[in-house]
Amino acid sequence: MSQSLLRALDLLGALAKGPATLDELASTADVHKTTVMRLLHSLEDRNFVIRDAQQRYRLGSQLFQLSSLALEQRDIRGTAHPHLQRLNEATGHTIHLAALEGRDVVYIDKLESRHPVRMYSRIGLTAALNAAAVAKVIMADMPQDQLESLTAGIDYPRFTENTLTDQASLLKAIEQAGEQGWALDDQEFEEFVHCIAAPIRDASGGVVAAVSCSVPTVMLDREGLLGLLPALLECTRAISAELGHTAP
């Protein structure tokens, strides 16, 4: 891949964090300011970035259009969405759909909580592999060599007191998720949020995605959260059936 393309992608990645001026972008780049300016002009010509009245660069309409098209091309998202809506209506809580992208588990759909308390998350963010329930159920279906390679490469950041911070603990949680058919995030990523997740399978029987239900602990205790399992499993089984999976 050409250096110019890589640098342009780095600039888009920087702007994904928020608007920035030329000087701000150049200060974090490993090339001269004139090179950054040239790349920004090329991106601006194609509407990948725009400049506002304060001469700050922002992500442009072309990027949003491509992002929208990419999501539309994910068949799993279109198939799952009506079922996610019904689960959201039944529980009132935040619902996520996540899938494996390379070595990352990425949120590809989200339905907001119907309650005043909301979670910070959005489509396109990656899930924490050592904390997220969706990651555990997706990894539970991996071949052992792939699983061990992936979990060995995690940095294991500590998000809360409950975060799994070593490979052995994570592998044990993943094994449990595989055996029981669902996973728990017991306040492992956010101190005041816990979550349950279950896998979606396609005609081959393999796990292709996962659905989670996330609830602030002030709204439901652990027993109340687990009380949502039947609705969650009904949702994932219905999506799996539409994808051609036949339950044993």
Order of alpha helices (4+ residues) and beta strands (2+ residues): alpha-alpha-alpha-beta-beta-alpha-alpha-beta-beta-alpha-alpha-alpha-beta-beta-beta-alpha-alpha
